[in-house]
Amino acid sequence: MKFDLCAKLHESNPLVHCITNYVTVNDCANILLASGSSPIMADEPEEAAEMTAICSGLVLNIGTLNARTIPAMLSAGKKAHELGHPVLLDPVGAGATRLRTDTAIRILEEVRPDVIRGNISEIKTLALGSGTTRGVDAAEADKVTEENLDPVVAWAKGLAEKTNAVIVITGAIDIAADSKKAYIIRNGHPMMASITGSGCMLSAYMGAAICAKADNKTEACAQCLCAMGVAGERAYAKLQKMDGGNSTYRDLLIDEVYKMTDAVLVQEAKYEVR
């Protein structure tokens, strides 16, 4: 894999429309800026489609659903699909409640996103129509391990073929799969789970990545996973030298995305292709 995502993001400066989790919206905006992209956060139904039309891509994150954001997501998603703009769906907490599950499935069917990014339990819920999560975290029984990696990769490829979307499963081991190829990424640090919004930030970042590398969205997702993981590792190494905690770590993580280069990824990315 030729690492070129960082350069392409800074060259193209994609404008990404995020209808996202209000718990993490500020961090999502900041990580987009750090990556060389530009954010727009607009969830009013009356302007969502119009706003999407002026952007390069769209990220739909169902982390804090309400009666206003659901129609905004559907309206913006349909407009983005009509215009050929890349769409990423982050089905946060799908499987935890019927509203989340139904909304995620409706977006999947009506918008047909280019990328679906979530933990293994959320992705299974979309595939099966029901599931279980621990809040917004993956159920323990679902977690991807070295022992079950091959069948999970095969399953992800099958789901990618069925949905015509890149399937991105994140956890201790990350997977980005289309129907023919899967990238396995082993970058990252457990400290990333100690901050609210690392997944939401990743989805926003990945939304920009699929705009910058629209001709190869699977590789764009894989490079983004590597970049976020390496940033997490570098942030933790700096945290160890400081008297800081998880809030400091969040800031360091965004800083490391800001400083990320393709040359760093060539040296530090840990990935394989299956």
Backbone torsions as a table, in degrees:
resi	resn	phi	psi	omega
1	MET	NA	126.3	177.3
2	LYS	-88.2	116.3	-178.3
3	PHE	-77.8	117.5	179.7
4	ASP	-142.5	5.4	-173.9
5	LEU	-62.6	-45.9	-176.4
6	CYS	-59.9	-44.7	178.8
7	ALA	-63.4	-43.2	-177.7
8	LYS	-66.6	-36.4	177.5
9	LEU	-63.4	-43.5	-179.0
10	HIS	-72.2	-30.3	178.0
11	GLU	-72.2	-42.7	-172.6
12	SER	-93.2	-22.6	-179.7
13	ASN	42.5	60.4	-176.4
14	PRO	-63.5	141.2	175.3
15	LEU	-93.8	116.2	-172.0
16	VAL	-112.6	123.7	176.7
17	HIS	-87.7	120.8	-179.9
18	CYS	-116.7	118.0	167.0
19	ILE	-103.2	102.0	-161.0
20	THR	-138.1	-175.3	-175.3
21	ASN	-68.3	120.0	-177.3
22	TYR	-69.7	-14.5	175.1
23	VAL	-67.7	-31.2	-171.1
24	THR	-124.8	11.9	-171.6
25	VAL	-60.6	-36.6	-179.8
26	ASN	-66.5	-41.6	178.5
27	ASP	-66.6	-36.5	177.3
28	CYS	-63.4	-42.1	178.1
29	ALA	-64.0	-41.5	-177.5
30	ASN	-69.3	-36.2	-180.0
31	ILE	-72.7	-29.8	173.5
32	LEU	-64.5	-45.0	176.6
33	LEU	-61.0	-41.7	179.8
34	ALA	-62.0	-33.1	-176.8
35	SER	-78.8	-10.2	-175.3
36	GLY	100.0	9.2	-179.6
37	SER	-105.5	-179.1	178.2
38	SER	-130.3	137.0	-177.8
39	PRO	-102.7	149.0	163.8
40	ILE	-130.9	128.1	179.1
41	MET	-116.3	98.4	-176.2
42	ALA	-136.3	115.7	-176.2
43	ASP	-123.1	15.4	175.0
44	GLU	-77.8	122.2	-176.2
45	PRO	-54.7	-32.6	-176.6
46	GLU	-68.4	-21.7	-178.6
47	GLU	-119.3	-4.0	-171.7
48	ALA	-58.9	-47.9	-178.9
49	ALA	-66.5	-41.6	179.3
50	GLU	-63.5	-40.8	179.8
51	MET	-65.7	-42.7	179.0
52	THR	-59.9	-34.2	-177.0
53	ALA	-62.5	-26.3	-179.0
54	ILE	-94.8	-0.2	-177.1
55	CYS	-101.5	169.3	178.9
56	SER	-86.4	-29.4	-177.0
57	GLY	-161.3	174.6	-173.0
58	LEU	-137.1	135.7	174.0
59	VAL	-118.1	124.6	178.6
60	LEU	-112.6	115.2	-176.1
61	ASN	-122.3	118.3	-172.5
62	ILE	-94.2	24.6	-175.4
63	GLY	-60.2	-34.8	178.8
64	THR	-132.3	74.4	-178.1
65	LEU	-68.6	146.5	169.1
66	ASN	-155.0	177.8	-173.6
67	ALA	-64.6	-20.1	178.6
68	ARG	-86.1	-41.5	-171.6
69	THR	-74.9	-28.5	-178.5
70	ILE	-62.8	-53.0	177.4
71	PRO	-64.3	-30.8	177.3
72	ALA	-64.3	-42.7	179.1
73	MET	-63.4	-44.5	-179.2
74	LEU	-65.6	-42.7	179.9
75	SER	-64.5	-48.3	180.0
76	ALA	-65.5	-41.2	-178.9
77	GLY	-61.9	-44.1	179.8
78	LYS	-65.4	-38.5	178.5
79	LYS	-66.4	-43.0	178.8
80	ALA	-61.7	-43.5	179.1
81	HIS	-62.6	-42.3	178.7
82	GLU	-59.9	-38.0	-177.5
83	LEU	-87.3	-5.8	-178.6
84	GLY	77.5	22.1	177.4
85	HIS	-84.5	138.2	179.9
86	PRO	-61.5	138.9	179.2
87	VAL	-124.9	132.5	173.8
88	LEU	-115.6	132.5	175.4
89	LEU	-108.0	126.8	172.4
90	ASP	-112.7	99.8	-173.7
91	PRO	-84.4	63.4	-174.3
92	VAL	-56.8	122.7	175.2
93	GLY	74.2	10.0	176.2
94	ALA	-57.0	133.1	-174.8
95	GLY	102.4	-19.8	-179.9
96	ALA	-78.2	-39.2	178.6
97	THR	-138.6	160.0	179.1
98	ARG	-64.7	-38.3	-179.9
99	LEU	-60.8	-46.7	-180.0
100	ARG	-63.5	-45.2	-178.5
101	THR	-63.0	-49.0	-178.6
102	ASP	-62.4	-41.0	-179.3
103	THR	-65.8	-43.9	179.4
104	ALA	-61.6	-43.1	179.6
105	ILE	-67.2	-37.4	178.4
106	ARG	-64.3	-43.1	176.5
107	ILE	-62.2	-42.3	178.9
108	LEU	-58.4	-44.0	-175.9
109	GLU	-78.4	-39.2	-173.2
110	GLU	-91.1	-28.3	-177.0
111	VAL	-100.5	-32.6	-177.2
112	ARG	55.5	67.7	-176.7
113	PRO	-63.2	154.2	179.5
114	ASP	-79.0	-29.9	-179.2
115	VAL	-136.1	138.0	172.6
116	ILE	-119.9	117.9	-178.1
117	ARG	-121.7	124.0	178.1
118	GLY	-166.9	-179.5	173.1
119	ASN	-78.7	171.0	-172.4
120	ILE	-61.1	-37.1	-179.4
121	SER	-67.3	-40.2	178.7
122	GLU	-64.8	-42.8	179.9
123	ILE	-66.7	-40.2	177.0
124	LYS	-61.8	-38.7	178.5
125	THR	-59.9	-43.2	178.6
126	LEU	-63.8	-37.7	-178.4
127	ALA	-71.0	-37.3	-172.6
128	LEU	-100.6	-16.8	-177.5
129	GLY	88.2	-4.4	176.7
130	SER	-162.1	162.1	179.8
131	GLY	178.9	-173.3	178.3
132	THR	-132.7	139.6	173.2
133	THR	-133.2	163.3	175.1
134	ARG	-100.2	86.0	-171.6
135	GLY	69.4	-115.3	176.2
136	VAL	-108.9	12.5	-179.5
137	ASP	-103.8	159.6	178.8
138	ALA	-67.7	142.5	173.3
139	ALA	-65.2	143.8	-175.9
140	GLU	-57.1	-39.4	-176.9
141	ALA	-68.2	-19.3	-176.7
142	ASP	-89.8	-14.9	-166.0
143	LYS	-58.8	142.9	-179.5
144	VAL	-81.0	129.4	178.6
145	THR	-129.6	171.5	176.5
146	GLU	-61.5	-31.3	-177.1
147	GLU	-70.6	-36.8	-177.6
148	ASN	-105.6	11.2	-173.2
149	LEU	-61.2	-45.2	-177.2
150	ASP	-60.4	-49.3	177.9
151	PRO	-65.3	-33.0	177.5
152	VAL	-66.2	-41.6	178.4
153	VAL	-62.2	-44.0	179.0
154	ALA	-62.4	-41.3	178.7
155	TRP	-64.6	-42.3	179.6
156	ALA	-63.0	-40.8	177.5
157	LYS	-62.3	-40.4	178.4
158	GLY	-64.7	-40.6	178.4
159	LEU	-67.7	-37.2	176.9
160	ALA	-60.8	-41.6	178.5
161	GLU	-65.5	-40.5	-178.2
162	LYS	-67.2	-39.9	-174.8
163	THR	-95.5	-11.3	-173.9
164	ASN	56.9	36.3	179.5
165	ALA	-130.1	152.7	170.0
166	VAL	-73.1	129.4	179.6
167	ILE	-101.1	120.1	-180.0
168	VAL	-116.4	114.9	179.9
169	ILE	-110.2	122.1	-175.7
170	THR	-114.6	147.5	-179.0
171	GLY	173.6	-150.1	177.1
172	ALA	-62.1	-32.9	170.5
173	ILE	-118.3	131.0	-179.4
174	ASP	-102.8	147.3	179.4
175	ILE	-132.8	134.2	170.5
176	ALA	-126.3	114.2	-171.0
177	ALA	-131.2	139.1	162.4
178	ASP	-109.5	-167.1	-174.1
179	SER	-70.8	-18.6	-174.2
180	LYS	-114.5	-25.0	-171.3
181	LYS	-141.6	145.0	175.7
182	ALA	-132.5	133.3	172.3
183	TYR	-97.4	132.0	176.8
184	ILE	-109.0	122.6	-176.1
185	ILE	-117.8	133.5	-178.3
186	ARG	-120.6	28.6	172.8
187	ASN	-88.6	167.6	177.7
188	GLY	119.3	176.2	179.6
189	HIS	-146.5	143.2	179.9
190	PRO	-55.8	-24.9	179.4
191	MET	-60.4	-23.1	-179.7
192	MET	-61.5	-27.1	179.3
193	ALA	-77.6	-7.5	-177.5
194	SER	-88.2	-3.7	179.0
195	ILE	-116.7	138.2	176.0
196	THR	-69.7	124.3	171.2
197	GLY	105.1	5.0	178.8
198	SER	-62.8	-36.4	176.8
199	GLY	-69.0	-41.1	178.4
200	CYS	-64.1	-40.6	177.5
201	MET	-63.0	-42.1	178.2
202	LEU	-59.5	-43.3	-179.5
203	SER	-62.5	-42.0	178.1
204	ALA	-62.5	-47.4	178.4
205	TYR	-58.3	-44.0	-179.2
206	MET	-68.5	-32.5	175.1
207	GLY	-60.2	-39.0	175.5
208	ALA	-69.4	-39.2	-177.6
209	ALA	-59.9	-42.3	-177.9
210	ILE	-74.8	-14.3	169.8
211	CYS	-78.8	-44.1	-176.7
212	ALA	-69.7	-31.6	179.4
213	LYS	-124.0	57.6	-175.3
214	ALA	-65.9	-20.8	-178.9
215	ASP	-79.2	-13.1	178.5
216	ASN	-149.2	78.5	-173.6
217	LYS	-68.5	-31.5	178.9
218	THR	-63.8	-46.4	178.4
219	GLU	-66.8	-36.4	177.2
220	ALA	-59.2	-43.9	179.5
221	CYS	-65.2	-42.0	-179.8
222	ALA	-63.6	-44.5	179.5
223	GLN	-65.4	-36.8	178.0
224	CYS	-64.9	-41.8	176.8
225	LEU	-60.5	-43.4	177.1
226	CYS	-61.4	-45.9	-177.6
227	ALA	-62.8	-44.8	179.6
228	MET	-65.7	-40.1	179.9
229	GLY	-66.2	-44.9	177.7
230	VAL	-62.9	-40.8	177.3
231	ALA	-59.8	-40.2	177.9
232	GLY	-63.7	-40.2	178.2
233	GLU	-66.5	-44.8	-178.7
234	ARG	-67.4	-38.0	178.4
235	ALA	-63.1	-40.9	180.0
236	TYR	-66.8	-39.4	178.6
237	ALA	-60.3	-38.6	178.1
238	LYS	-73.1	-36.6	179.6
239	LEU	-60.4	-35.8	-179.0
240	GLN	-61.4	-23.9	-179.8
241	LYS	-93.3	1.5	-174.9
242	MET	-121.9	163.4	173.8
243	ASP	-95.0	70.8	-175.1
244	GLY	-132.6	172.4	179.2
245	GLY	-130.5	-149.0	-172.1
246	ASN	-70.4	-28.9	177.1
247	SER	-67.4	-42.5	175.3
248	THR	-62.0	-39.9	-179.8
249	TYR	-61.0	-41.8	178.0
250	ARG	-57.9	-45.4	-179.7
251	ASP	-65.3	-40.3	178.7
252	LEU	-64.1	-37.3	178.6
253	LEU	-61.5	-46.9	178.4
254	ILE	-63.7	-40.1	177.3
255	ASP	-59.4	-40.9	-177.9
256	GLU	-69.9	-32.3	172.4
257	VAL	-65.1	-41.2	178.2
258	TYR	-58.3	-38.5	-175.9
259	LYS	-91.6	-3.0	-175.1
260	MET	-63.9	139.8	175.8
261	THR	-132.9	160.9	176.9
262	ASP	-64.6	-32.6	178.6
263	ALA	-63.7	-39.2	176.6
264	VAL	-62.4	-42.6	-178.6
265	LEU	-65.8	-37.3	176.6
266	VAL	-57.0	-38.9	-177.4
267	GLN	-81.5	-33.8	-166.2
268	GLU	-116.9	-11.7	178.6
269	ALA	-67.7	137.0	177.9
270	LYS	-117.7	105.3	-176.6
271	TYR	-148.6	160.8	171.4
272	GLU	-143.2	164.4	-179.4
273	VAL	-118.5	132.9	177.6
274	ARG	-127.3	NA	NA
